[in-house]
Structure formats: structure tokens, C-alpha cells
């Protein structure tokens, strides 16, 4: 199980903001019951990423992808045989945030649940999308937040720790495993109607 030292925010090395803890997974055998969270599609506006952000195309992006930005809090990568590419990243900071931009209409956020994990929120293009409870009695991988029904274009997604927790949880840690962007076909341009001049 996660020890107390994993809950206390570690001090990162001076030149490496994130470090890998080369240990075996702290989780017991995960419960093979993935869940997909979805909410009614809100009205969102297509946003353009900030100049320093790169955009994800179709595919799967691990927690260490350079296209994922950990913008707030101290995020720690930990080795886990159950995680995507055998790792995931977590933060115990109540203000922790992670952001990514993708092009298309649909993306899935894969996260991890455990007995000391808390509640985080998801925003799409600055608009609240859903609240996710990361608590589980046992270590659970493969859970996902579904973002779908968006207009085709570039969208910015933000995960934000609320610092809150399920009454049954022992903490408010949040953990990100991977991002999946589904392929989407850009809308085809409709040619303008031609008006015939009467002769």
C-alpha cells in the first residue's frame, strides 16, 4: 500500500522537477473493473492552445509525454506494472493541475484510484466538464473520463485537484495514467451555392 511518505509532498531534485521512483507498484492486484465517466455535453467554445503548448493528435500519450503539462503542484512519476507503459504520475498537492491540448472531438483521460485518493475536476476549454472521485478500496487502474461530442477542432483540457475527498478516503491524492485521443475526420467544406443570373 502507499506509505505515508508518498502522501507528503517530496522535494524534487534541483534540476529535475519530476523524478522516477524505481520501485515496484505500491498497489495490490488491481480490481479489473474499469469505469467510464461521462456527463451531458456542455456548450464549449473551441480554443486555441497557448503558444508554448503542443497539440495531441490521435493516439495514446503516457504520463511522461512532453505534450502533457503539469502546471501546478508537485507531480511524481512512480513505476507500476499496471500503469500504461508501466508508470503513472500522482500529486498530493491540493492545487495540483495538469493540462493538455488535443485536436479532434473525443478524448479519454485514464486515471488511477486508491484508498487515499481524492476528488478532481475536469475542464474543457475553460468550461467545467465533470467531477471525478478517485477513491477505491483497492488499487484500480483503467478508469477513464470520457470527453466527447465536441465540435472538431483544438481543445484544451485541464485536470484540477479540489483538495476534497470521499468520506471513506484517507487522502486527496490524484493520479494520471494516460491520455487517449480518438481519431476524428475534419468536417468537409461545403461549396458555396452558385446563383445563376437570369438571362
N, C-alpha and C positions, 0 to 999 in steps of 0.2 A: 504494500500500500504506500501511498505518498507519505513521506515523513514530514515532520514539522519544518525541516529546512527547505522543503520545496515550496512551502506556503509563504515563508518570509522572503521578501524580495531580495535576491542576491545582488551584490555589487559586481557589475560587469568589468572585465579587464579594460585598461585604459584605451587600447587601440582596437578592441573588438567589442562592438555593442551587444552582440549575441554570441553565446558560446554553446558548444555541444557537450552534453553530459554523457560521456561514453559508458552508460550503464545499461543493464537490461531493463525492459519495460517495468515500471513500478506497479502496473496494473495486473490484477489476476486475469484469468482467462475471460475475455470479453463475452458479454451476452450477445448472441448473434440475432439481435432484433433491431435492425436499423429502422429509423423513423424519419419521415419526410414532413417537415412543417411547411405549411403554405397558408397564405391569407388572401382574402379578396384583393384583387389588383387595385392599388390606389392610382390616382391620377398623378403621373410623374412627367416631368419635363426632361427632354434629352439634354444632357450636359456635355460640355467639352472638358476633357481632363486638363489639369493644370500642366504647364509646360514641362515640368520635371517628371510627370507620370507617363509611363509607357502603358500601352493598351494590350490586354489579353485577347487573343483570337481563340478559335475553337481548340479545346484540348484540356488537359489536366495539369494543374500547377501545384507543386508541393509547397509546404510551408516555408521552404527556404528560397522560393522563386524570387528573383530580383524584381519581378513585377508586382509583388506584394509589399506594401509599405506598412511598417509598424510605426505609426506616427505618434503614439502616446504610450507611456508606461514601459516597463522593462519586460520584454518577451524573451523567454528562454527555450531554446530547442532541446528536446530530450529524445534519446533513442528509444524506439519502441518497435518491436517486431509486428505489432498490429497496425501501426500507422502507415499512411501512404509513404512509399519509399523508406519505410522503417524509421519514421520520425514524426513528431508533431511539435507544436510550439504553444506554450502556455504563459499566462501572466496572472499574478495575484493582485496587480495594481488596480484599484477601483476606477481609475481614469484611463485604463488601457484602451487603445484603439488600433485597428488595422484597416487599411483602405486598399482597394484595387479598382481598376477601370477595365471594362471589357466591351467588346463590340458584338452586337447581336441582340437577341430578345430574351434569352434564358441563361441563367447561371445557377449553380448549386454550391452552397457553402457546406463543406464537410467538417464536422467538429467532433469533439470527444466529450463524453460525460463521465462523471465520477462522484463519489460521495462528498467531496469538498468543493464541488464546482458550483458556480453561481449563475446569475441571470445576465444576459447581454441583449442588446438591441441591434437591429439591422436597419440601416437607412439606404435608400436608393435615390440617387440624385438629390440628396438633401432632404428627402421626404421619408418620414417614419414608415417602415415596412412591417416589421413584426418584432415581438419579444420572444426570446428563447430561454428556456430553463435548462441549464446544463447539468442538473443534478441527476444522478443514477446511483443505485445502491452498489453496483459493481461497475468496474471499468467497461465502458461501452463505446465501441468505435463504429463508424459508418453512418452515424446520424447526419441528416442534411437539412438545410434550409433551402427551400425552392424559391427562386425568383423567376417569375415567368409572366408572359402576357405583356411585355414591354414593346413599345414601338422599336423597329430596327434602328440601331444607332449605337453611339458610345454612351455607356452608363457608368456612373461612379457609385461604388458600394462601400459603406463604412460599417464595421462592427465596433460596438462601443460597450464596454463593461459598465454595468449600472452600479456595481458595488453591493447589489442586493442578492439575496439568496433564498432558496426554498427553505421553509422552516425545518425540513429534515436534513438539510445540507450542513456540513461542518465548515464551509468557507465560501468564498466568492471568486474562485479561480475560473478563468475561461481558457479554452484551448481550441486552436485552429489546426486542422489536419491538412486540408487541400481545398482548392477551388476547381470546379469543373465548369467549363464554358461550352455550351452546346452550339453546334453549327446552325447557322440561320442564313436564309437566302435574302439578299437585299431586295427591296421592292423594285420591280421594273418600272421604269419611267413610262408613263402613258403619253403617247404622242399627242400634241395639241390637235383639236379638231380643225379641219380646214373649212373655211367659209367660201362657198362659191359665189362669185359676183354674178348677179343676174345679167344676162346679155340683152 
